[in-house]
Amino acid sequence: MTINEKQDEIIEEFEMLDDWMDRYQLILDFAKGISPLSEEDKTEQNLIDGCQSKVWFTCRLEEGKIIYNGDSDALLVRGIVALLIDVLSGHTPKEIVDADLYFIDKIGLREHLSPTRTNGLVAMLKQMKLYALALA
């Protein structure tokens, strides 16, 4: 599935929910879908600067595709991490660098986050793309 197909799938899931409390619950459900990072991966090197909560990302290259793993000490942020991983993991570095992540605005996520959480989201996206650039 392409990055855009994955984004469209997520947009459809969110469009089925009218209430933002239900949408927050969907984000929390995404959080349950990722495995926690091991304690040895929760290092300063993997910590994302600019996030209000603690957020860690790791990545590795497998058969030319980037596999991301991530975690956070805040459940809502962990859900956002899971959404980003769901969309970007399993694609080539070039696909990730070139990706237009329109789903964030289409589902209204950016406008329903506090300014500090929005800054954290931007920091997470920047780090994921920097990883992709480094592995390209």
MODELLER restraints for C-alpha pairs under 7 A, 6 or more apart:
rsr = mdl.restraints
at = mdl.atoms
rsr.add(forms.Gaussian(group=physical.xy_distance, feature=features.Distance(at['CA:3:A'], at['CA:87:A']), mean=5.75, stdev=0.5))
rsr.add(forms.Gaussian(group=physical.xy_distance, feature=features.Distance(at['CA:3:A'], at['CA:88:A']), mean=6.43, stdev=0.5))
rsr.add(forms.Gaussian(group=physical.xy_distance, feature=features.Distance(at['CA:6:A'], at['CA:87:A']), mean=5.69, stdev=0.5))
rsr.add(forms.Gaussian(group=physical.xy_distance, feature=features.Distance(at['CA:7:A'], at['CA:87:A']), mean=6.37, stdev=0.5))
rsr.add(forms.Gaussian(group=physical.xy_distance, feature=features.Distance(at['CA:7:A'], at['CA:103:A']), mean=5.42, stdev=0.5))
rsr.add(forms.Gaussian(group=physical.xy_distance, feature=features.Distance(at['CA:11:A'], at['CA:103:A']), mean=6.20, stdev=0.5))
rsr.add(forms.Gaussian(group=physical.xy_distance, feature=features.Distance(at['CA:11:A'], at['CA:106:A']), mean=6.72, stdev=0.5))
rsr.add(forms.Gaussian(group=physical.xy_distance, feature=features.Distance(at['CA:11:A'], at['CA:107:A']), mean=5.83, stdev=0.5))
rsr.add(forms.Gaussian(group=physical.xy_distance, feature=features.Distance(at['CA:14:A'], at['CA:23:A']), mean=6.36, stdev=0.5))
rsr.add(forms.Gaussian(group=physical.xy_distance, feature=features.Distance(at['CA:14:A'], at['CA:107:A']), mean=6.18, stdev=0.5))
rsr.add(forms.Gaussian(group=physical.xy_distance, feature=features.Distance(at['CA:17:A'], at['CA:23:A']), mean=6.29, stdev=0.5))
rsr.add(forms.Gaussian(group=physical.xy_distance, feature=features.Distance(at['CA:27:A'], at['CA:76:A']), mean=6.64, stdev=0.5))
rsr.add(forms.Gaussian(group=physical.xy_distance, feature=features.Distance(at['CA:27:A'], at['CA:79:A']), mean=4.88, stdev=0.5))
rsr.add(forms.Gaussian(group=physical.xy_distance, feature=features.Distance(at['CA:27:A'], at['CA:80:A']), mean=6.59, stdev=0.5))
rsr.add(forms.Gaussian(group=physical.xy_distance, feature=features.Distance(at['CA:28:A'], at['CA:75:A']), mean=6.52, stdev=0.5))
rsr.add(forms.Gaussian(group=physical.xy_distance, feature=features.Distance(at['CA:28:A'], at['CA:76:A']), mean=5.75, stdev=0.5))
rsr.add(forms.Gaussian(group=physical.xy_distance, feature=features.Distance(at['CA:28:A'], at['CA:79:A']), mean=5.19, stdev=0.5))
rsr.add(forms.Gaussian(group=physical.xy_distance, feature=features.Distance(at['CA:30:A'], at['CA:79:A']), mean=5.05, stdev=0.5))
rsr.add(forms.Gaussian(group=physical.xy_distance, feature=features.Distance(at['CA:30:A'], at['CA:82:A']), mean=5.80, stdev=0.5))
rsr.add(forms.Gaussian(group=physical.xy_distance, feature=features.Distance(at['CA:30:A'], at['CA:83:A']), mean=6.66, stdev=0.5))
rsr.add(forms.Gaussian(group=physical.xy_distance, feature=features.Distance(at['CA:31:A'], at['CA:75:A']), mean=6.61, stdev=0.5))
rsr.add(forms.Gaussian(group=physical.xy_distance, feature=features.Distance(at['CA:31:A'], at['CA:78:A']), mean=5.14, stdev=0.5))
rsr.add(forms.Gaussian(group=physical.xy_distance, feature=features.Distance(at['CA:31:A'], at['CA:79:A']), mean=3.78, stdev=0.5))
rsr.add(forms.Gaussian(group=physical.xy_distance, feature=features.Distance(at['CA:31:A'], at['CA:82:A']), mean=5.68, stdev=0.5))
rsr.add(forms.Gaussian(group=physical.xy_distance, feature=features.Distance(at['CA:34:A'], at['CA:82:A']), mean=6.23, stdev=0.5))
rsr.add(forms.Gaussian(group=physical.xy_distance, feature=features.Distance(at['CA:36:A'], at['CA:71:A']), mean=5.88, stdev=0.5))
rsr.add(forms.Gaussian(group=physical.xy_distance, feature=features.Distance(at['CA:37:A'], at['CA:70:A']), mean=6.34, stdev=0.5))
rsr.add(forms.Gaussian(group=physical.xy_distance, feature=features.Distance(at['CA:37:A'], at['CA:71:A']), mean=5.92, stdev=0.5))
rsr.add(forms.Gaussian(group=physical.xy_distance, feature=features.Distance(at['CA:42:A'], at['CA:56:A']), mean=6.18, stdev=0.5))
rsr.add(forms.Gaussian(group=physical.xy_distance, feature=features.Distance(at['CA:46:A'], at['CA:56:A']), mean=5.06, stdev=0.5))
rsr.add(forms.Gaussian(group=physical.xy_distance, feature=features.Distance(at['CA:46:A'], at['CA:57:A']), mean=5.45, stdev=0.5))
rsr.add(forms.Gaussian(group=physical.xy_distance, feature=features.Distance(at['CA:46:A'], at['CA:58:A']), mean=6.22, stdev=0.5))
rsr.add(forms.Gaussian(group=physical.xy_distance, feature=features.Distance(at['CA:47:A'], at['CA:54:A']), mean=6.89, stdev=0.5))
rsr.add(forms.Gaussian(group=physical.xy_distance, feature=features.Distance(at['CA:47:A'], at['CA:55:A']), mean=5.66, stdev=0.5))
rsr.add(forms.Gaussian(group=physical.xy_distance, feature=features.Distance(at['CA:47:A'], at['CA:56:A']), mean=4.41, stdev=0.5))
rsr.add(forms.Gaussian(group=physical.xy_distance, feature=features.Distance(at['CA:47:A'], at['CA:57:A']), mean=6.75, stdev=0.5))
rsr.add(forms.Gaussian(group=physical.xy_distance, feature=features.Distance(at['CA:48:A'], at['CA:55:A']), mean=5.57, stdev=0.5))
rsr.add(forms.Gaussian(group=physical.xy_distance, feature=features.Distance(at['CA:48:A'], at['CA:56:A']), mean=5.84, stdev=0.5))
rsr.add(forms.Gaussian(group=physical.xy_distance, feature=features.Distance(at['CA:48:A'], at['CA:123:A']), mean=6.81, stdev=0.5))
rsr.add(forms.Gaussian(group=physical.xy_distance, feature=features.Distance(at['CA:48:A'], at['CA:124:A']), mean=6.53, stdev=0.5))
rsr.add(forms.Gaussian(group=physical.xy_distance, feature=features.Distance(at['CA:49:A'], at['CA:123:A']), mean=6.77, stdev=0.5))
rsr.add(forms.Gaussian(group=physical.xy_distance, feature=features.Distance(at['CA:50:A'], at['CA:119:A']), mean=6.46, stdev=0.5))
rsr.add(forms.Gaussian(group=physical.xy_distance, feature=features.Distance(at['CA:50:A'], at['CA:120:A']), mean=5.38, stdev=0.5))
rsr.add(forms.Gaussian(group=physical.xy_distance, feature=features.Distance(at['CA:50:A'], at['CA:123:A']), mean=5.84, stdev=0.5))
rsr.add(forms.Gaussian(group=physical.xy_distance, feature=features.Distance(at['CA:51:A'], at['CA:117:A']), mean=6.77, stdev=0.5))
rsr.add(forms.Gaussian(group=physical.xy_distance, feature=features.Distance(at['CA:51:A'], at['CA:119:A']), mean=6.64, stdev=0.5))
rsr.add(forms.Gaussian(group=physical.xy_distance, feature=features.Distance(at['CA:51:A'], at['CA:120:A']), mean=3.95, stdev=0.5))
rsr.add(forms.Gaussian(group=physical.xy_distance, feature=features.Distance(at['CA:51:A'], at['CA:123:A']), mean=6.90, stdev=0.5))
rsr.add(forms.Gaussian(group=physical.xy_distance, feature=features.Distance(at['CA:52:A'], at['CA:116:A']), mean=6.12, stdev=0.5))
rsr.add(forms.Gaussian(group=physical.xy_distance, feature=features.Distance(at['CA:52:A'], at['CA:117:A']), mean=6.49, stdev=0.5))
rsr.add(forms.Gaussian(group=physical.xy_distance, feature=features.Distance(at['CA:52:A'], at['CA:120:A']), mean=6.52, stdev=0.5))
rsr.add(forms.Gaussian(group=physical.xy_distance, feature=features.Distance(at['CA:53:A'], at['CA:72:A']), mean=6.88, stdev=0.5))
rsr.add(forms.Gaussian(group=physical.xy_distance, feature=features.Distance(at['CA:53:A'], at['CA:73:A']), mean=6.42, stdev=0.5))
rsr.add(forms.Gaussian(group=physical.xy_distance, feature=features.Distance(at['CA:53:A'], at['CA:74:A']), mean=6.21, stdev=0.5))
rsr.add(forms.Gaussian(group=physical.xy_distance, feature=features.Distance(at['CA:54:A'], at['CA:72:A']), mean=5.45, stdev=0.5))
rsr.add(forms.Gaussian(group=physical.xy_distance, feature=features.Distance(at['CA:54:A'], at['CA:73:A']), mean=5.63, stdev=0.5))
rsr.add(forms.Gaussian(group=physical.xy_distance, feature=features.Distance(at['CA:55:A'], at['CA:71:A']), mean=5.78, stdev=0.5))
rsr.add(forms.Gaussian(group=physical.xy_distance, feature=features.Distance(at['CA:55:A'], at['CA:72:A']), mean=4.36, stdev=0.5))
rsr.add(forms.Gaussian(group=physical.xy_distance, feature=features.Distance(at['CA:55:A'], at['CA:73:A']), mean=6.92, stdev=0.5))
rsr.add(forms.Gaussian(group=physical.xy_distance, feature=features.Distance(at['CA:56:A'], at['CA:70:A']), mean=5.39, stdev=0.5))
rsr.add(forms.Gaussian(group=physical.xy_distance, feature=features.Distance(at['CA:56:A'], at['CA:71:A']), mean=5.42, stdev=0.5))
rsr.add(forms.Gaussian(group=physical.xy_distance, feature=features.Distance(at['CA:56:A'], at['CA:72:A']), mean=6.37, stdev=0.5))
rsr.add(forms.Gaussian(group=physical.xy_distance, feature=features.Distance(at['CA:57:A'], at['CA:68:A']), mean=6.90, stdev=0.5))
rsr.add(forms.Gaussian(group=physical.xy_distance, feature=features.Distance(at['CA:57:A'], at['CA:69:A']), mean=5.69, stdev=0.5))
rsr.add(forms.Gaussian(group=physical.xy_distance, feature=features.Distance(at['CA:57:A'], at['CA:70:A']), mean=4.28, stdev=0.5))
rsr.add(forms.Gaussian(group=physical.xy_distance, feature=features.Distance(at['CA:57:A'], at['CA:71:A']), mean=6.76, stdev=0.5))
rsr.add(forms.Gaussian(group=physical.xy_distance, feature=features.Distance(at['CA:58:A'], at['CA:68:A']), mean=5.75, stdev=0.5))
rsr.add(forms.Gaussian(group=physical.xy_distance, feature=features.Distance(at['CA:58:A'], at['CA:69:A']), mean=5.22, stdev=0.5))
rsr.add(forms.Gaussian(group=physical.xy_distance, feature=features.Distance(at['CA:58:A'], at['CA:70:A']), mean=6.24, stdev=0.5))
rsr.add(forms.Gaussian(group=physical.xy_distance, feature=features.Distance(at['CA:59:A'], at['CA:66:A']), mean=6.45, stdev=0.5))
rsr.add(forms.Gaussian(group=physical.xy_distance, feature=features.Distance(at['CA:59:A'], at['CA:67:A']), mean=5.39, stdev=0.5))
rsr.add(forms.Gaussian(group=physical.xy_distance, feature=features.Distance(at['CA:59:A'], at['CA:68:A']), mean=4.32, stdev=0.5))
rsr.add(forms.Gaussian(group=physical.xy_distance, feature=features.Distance(at['CA:59:A'], at['CA:69:A']), mean=6.10, stdev=0.5))
rsr.add(forms.Gaussian(group=physical.xy_distance, feature=features.Distance(at['CA:60:A'], at['CA:66:A']), mean=5.66, stdev=0.5))
rsr.add(forms.Gaussian(group=physical.xy_distance, feature=features.Distance(at['CA:60:A'], at['CA:67:A']), mean=5.39, stdev=0.5))
rsr.add(forms.Gaussian(group=physical.xy_distance, feature=features.Distance(at['CA:60:A'], at['CA:68:A']), mean=6.76, stdev=0.5))
rsr.add(forms.Gaussian(group=physical.xy_distance, feature=features.Distance(at['CA:61:A'], at['CA:67:A']), mean=6.23, stdev=0.5))
rsr.add(forms.Gaussian(group=physical.xy_distance, feature=features.Distance(at['CA:64:A'], at['CA:92:A']), mean=5.96, stdev=0.5))
rsr.add(forms.Gaussian(group=physical.xy_distance, feature=features.Distance(at['CA:65:A'], at['CA:90:A']), mean=5.29, stdev=0.5))
rsr.add(forms.Gaussian(group=physical.xy_distance, feature=features.Distance(at['CA:65:A'], at['CA:91:A']), mean=4.84, stdev=0.5))
rsr.add(forms.Gaussian(group=physical.xy_distance, feature=features.Distance(at['CA:65:A'], at['CA:92:A']), mean=4.35, stdev=0.5))
rsr.add(forms.Gaussian(group=physical.xy_distance, feature=features.Distance(at['CA:65:A'], at['CA:93:A']), mean=6.70, stdev=0.5))
rsr.add(forms.Gaussian(group=physical.xy_distance, feature=features.Distance(at['CA:66:A'], at['CA:89:A']), mean=5.83, stdev=0.5))
rsr.add(forms.Gaussian(group=physical.xy_distance, feature=features.Distance(at['CA:66:A'], at['CA:90:A']), mean=5.39, stdev=0.5))
rsr.add(forms.Gaussian(group=physical.xy_distance, feature=features.Distance(at['CA:66:A'], at['CA:91:A']), mean=5.73, stdev=0.5))
rsr.add(forms.Gaussian(group=physical.xy_distance, feature=features.Distance(at['CA:66:A'], at['CA:92:A']), mean=5.98, stdev=0.5))
rsr.add(forms.Gaussian(group=physical.xy_distance, feature=features.Distance(at['CA:66:A'], at['CA:93:A']), mean=6.48, stdev=0.5))
rsr.add(forms.Gaussian(group=physical.xy_distance, feature=features.Distance(at['CA:67:A'], at['CA:89:A']), mean=4.85, stdev=0.5))
rsr.add(forms.Gaussian(group=physical.xy_distance, feature=features.Distance(at['CA:67:A'], at['CA:90:A']), mean=5.39, stdev=0.5))
rsr.add(forms.Gaussian(group=physical.xy_distance, feature=features.Distance(at['CA:68:A'], at['CA:85:A']), mean=6.02, stdev=0.5))
rsr.add(forms.Gaussian(group=physical.xy_distance, feature=features.Distance(at['CA:68:A'], at['CA:89:A']), mean=5.35, stdev=0.5))
rsr.add(forms.Gaussian(group=physical.xy_distance, feature=features.Distance(at['CA:69:A'], at['CA:85:A']), mean=6.96, stdev=0.5))
rsr.add(forms.Gaussian(group=physical.xy_distance, feature=features.Distance(at['CA:70:A'], at['CA:81:A']), mean=6.30, stdev=0.5))
rsr.add(forms.Gaussian(group=physical.xy_distance, feature=features.Distance(at['CA:71:A'], at['CA:78:A']), mean=5.66, stdev=0.5))
rsr.add(forms.Gaussian(group=physical.xy_distance, feature=features.Distance(at['CA:71:A'], at['CA:81:A']), mean=6.71, stdev=0.5))
rsr.add(forms.Gaussian(group=physical.xy_distance, feature=features.Distance(at['CA:72:A'], at['CA:78:A']), mean=4.90, stdev=0.5))
rsr.add(forms.Gaussian(group=physical.xy_distance, feature=features.Distance(at['CA:88:A'], at['CA:96:A']), mean=6.32, stdev=0.5))
rsr.add(forms.Gaussian(group=physical.xy_distance, feature=features.Distance(at['CA:93:A'], at['CA:132:A']), mean=4.50, stdev=0.5))
rsr.add(forms.Gaussian(group=physical.xy_distance, feature=features.Distance(at['CA:93:A'], at['CA:133:A']), mean=6.46, stdev=0.5))
rsr.add(forms.Gaussian(group=physical.xy_distance, feature=features.Distance(at['CA:93:A'], at['CA:135:A']), mean=6.40, stdev=0.5))
rsr.add(forms.Gaussian(group=physical.xy_distance, feature=features.Distance(at['CA:93:A'], at['CA:136:A']), mean=5.22, stdev=0.5))
rsr.add(forms.Gaussian(group=physical.xy_distance, feature=features.Distance(at['CA:94:A'], at['CA:136:A']), mean=6.58, stdev=0.5))
rsr.add(forms.Gaussian(group=physical.xy_distance, feature=features.Distance(at['CA:96:A'], at['CA:129:A']), mean=6.47, stdev=0.5))
rsr.add(forms.Gaussian(group=physical.xy_distance, feature=features.Distance(at['CA:96:A'], at['CA:132:A']), mean=6.43, stdev=0.5))
rsr.add(forms.Gaussian(group=physical.xy_distance, feature=features.Distance(at['CA:97:A'], at['CA:129:A']), mean=5.49, stdev=0.5))
rsr.add(forms.Gaussian(group=physical.xy_distance, feature=features.Distance(at['CA:97:A'], at['CA:132:A']), mean=6.25, stdev=0.5))
rsr.add(forms.Gaussian(group=physical.xy_distance, feature=features.Distance(at['CA:97:A'], at['CA:133:A']), mean=6.63, stdev=0.5))
rsr.add(forms.Gaussian(group=physical.xy_distance, feature=features.Distance(at['CA:104:A'], at['CA:110:A']), mean=6.36, stdev=0.5))
rsr.add(forms.Gaussian(group=physical.xy_distance, feature=features.Distance(at['CA:110:A'], at['CA:118:A']), mean=6.08, stdev=0.5))
